[in-house]
Structure formats: structure tokens, C-alpha cells
Amino acid sequence: MANDEMNDNEEMTVTLTLDDGTELECVVLTIFEAGGRDYIALLPAEGEDADTGEVYLYRYSETNGEPELDNIEDDDEYEIVADAFDELLDEQEYDELVSEEDLEDFDGIDEE
């Protein structure tokens, strides 16, 4: 999966073409697995959806090294993906709350 590639300091972006033909630049938040498939989470870079923090979720795959995004049209599949993304966010928040230094301090406690 491409998660490791996104840990660099550079922001990856994609341009979505919406149903009405307008284009929307989005920041790639992450690519993650749910239910045995890969999905991508995108955050609009500007506009109303960027201000509200709305995240777009799509199926993600690569063909000949080219990324492909597909709409999630099944409500049950969307729920699985949204729950997996929420869990991923919860894990990241936990990691931010418990810093590496705190973990080192915890590991350094001697049990007698």
C-alpha cells in the first residue's frame, strides 16, 4: 500500500472532476485498507468543503502505476469505509496525545 510514500513532508494532491464538470483540487490524507480493498481519503484544498473539513472517500487502485479512483455507490460499503477511516483518525489522535517521549518514560519505569 502507498501509505509509506505519503509520510514524506510533501503534500500529495489530486484533481477531481465533479459530476457538474468543475474541478476540485484535493489533498491526499491517506490511503488505507477496509474490507479487503484500498480506499483513499481526500480533503478539498479550498472552497466550502475545505472550510467544513469534509473528507471525500473513494475506492483506490493502481493500473500500470496510474492511480484510479472509483465512487463508493453501496451504502453498506461506505459505512465500512467511513468506520475504518474514523478508527484511523482515532489512532492518529491517540498517537499525538501520547508522544514518543511519554512512551519512553513509560518504558523506562523499573518494576520491582
C-alpha positions as CSV (number, residue, x, y, z in Angstrom):
1,M,0.0,0.0,0.0
2,A,1.2,3.6,-0.6
3,N,1.0,4.8,3.0
4,D,4.8,4.9,3.3
5,E,5.1,7.2,0.3
6,M,2.8,9.7,2.0
7,N,4.8,10.0,5.2
8,D,7.2,12.5,3.4
9,N,6.8,16.2,4.2
10,E,5.4,17.0,0.8
11,E,1.7,17.1,0.3
12,M,0.2,14.9,-2.4
13,T,-2.7,16.3,-4.3
14,V,-5.2,15.1,-6.9
15,T,-7.6,17.0,-9.0
16,L,-11.2,15.6,-9.0
17,T,-13.6,16.3,-11.8
18,L,-17.0,16.5,-10.2
19,D,-20.4,15.5,-11.8
20,D,-21.1,19.1,-12.9
21,G,-17.7,19.2,-14.7
22,T,-16.0,21.5,-12.2
23,E,-12.5,20.6,-11.0
24,L,-11.6,20.4,-7.3
25,E,-8.0,20.2,-6.0
26,C,-7.8,17.9,-3.0
27,V,-5.0,16.9,-0.6
28,V,-4.5,13.2,-0.2
29,L,-4.9,12.5,3.5
30,T,-4.2,8.8,3.4
31,I,-4.7,5.5,1.5
32,F,-6.0,2.8,3.7
33,E,-7.5,-0.7,3.6
34,A,-11.0,-1.6,4.6
35,G,-12.9,-4.8,3.9
36,G,-10.0,-6.2,1.8
37,R,-9.9,-3.2,-0.6
38,D,-7.9,0.0,-0.7
39,Y,-9.5,3.4,-0.3
40,I,-8.3,7.0,-0.4
41,A,-9.3,9.9,1.8
42,L,-9.2,13.3,0.2
43,L,-9.6,16.8,1.7
44,P,-10.6,19.7,-0.6
45,A,-7.7,22.2,-0.7
46,E,-10.1,25.2,-0.9
47,G,-13.7,26.2,-1.0
48,E,-16.7,25.5,1.2
49,D,-15.9,21.8,1.7
50,A,-12.3,22.7,2.8
51,D,-13.7,25.1,5.4
52,T,-16.0,22.5,6.8
53,G,-13.4,19.8,6.8
54,E,-15.5,17.4,4.7
55,V,-13.5,14.4,3.6
56,Y,-14.2,12.5,0.3
57,L,-13.7,8.8,0.3
58,Y,-13.1,6.8,-2.9
59,R,-12.1,3.3,-3.8
60,Y,-8.4,3.4,-4.8
61,S,-6.4,1.1,-7.2
62,E,-3.5,1.4,-9.5
63,T,-3.3,0.2,-13.1
64,N,0.1,0.2,-14.7
65,G,1.3,2.6,-12.0
66,E,-1.5,5.0,-12.6
67,P,-3.9,5.7,-9.7
68,E,-7.6,5.2,-10.3
69,L,-10.5,6.4,-8.1
70,D,-13.9,4.9,-8.1
71,N,-17.1,6.1,-6.4
72,I,-18.4,4.0,-3.5
73,E,-22.0,3.5,-4.5
74,D,-23.1,0.9,-1.9
75,D,-24.3,2.3,1.4
76,D,-23.0,-0.7,3.4
77,E,-19.6,-0.5,1.8
78,Y,-19.5,3.3,2.5
79,E,-20.3,2.6,6.2
80,I,-17.4,0.1,6.4
81,V,-15.0,2.6,4.8
82,A,-16.2,5.5,6.9
83,D,-15.8,3.5,10.1
84,A,-12.3,2.4,9.1
85,F,-11.3,6.0,8.4
86,D,-12.8,7.1,11.8
87,E,-10.7,4.4,13.5
88,L,-7.6,5.6,11.7
89,L,-8.3,9.1,12.8
90,D,-8.8,7.9,16.4
91,E,-5.4,6.1,16.3
92,Q,-3.6,9.2,15.0
93,E,-5.2,11.3,17.7
94,Y,-4.0,8.8,20.3
95,D,-0.5,8.8,18.8
96,E,-0.5,12.6,19.0
97,L,-1.7,12.6,22.6
98,V,0.8,10.0,23.7
99,S,4.1,11.3,22.4
100,E,7.2,9.1,21.8
101,E,8.8,10.8,24.9
102,D,5.9,9.7,27.1
103,L,6.2,6.1,25.8
104,E,10.0,6.2,26.5
105,D,9.3,7.4,30.0
106,F,6.8,4.6,30.5
107,D,9.2,2.0,29.2
108,G,11.9,3.3,31.5
109,I,9.9,2.6,34.7
110,D,11.6,-0.2,36.6
111,E,9.3,-2.8,38.0
112,E,10.5,-4.3,41.3
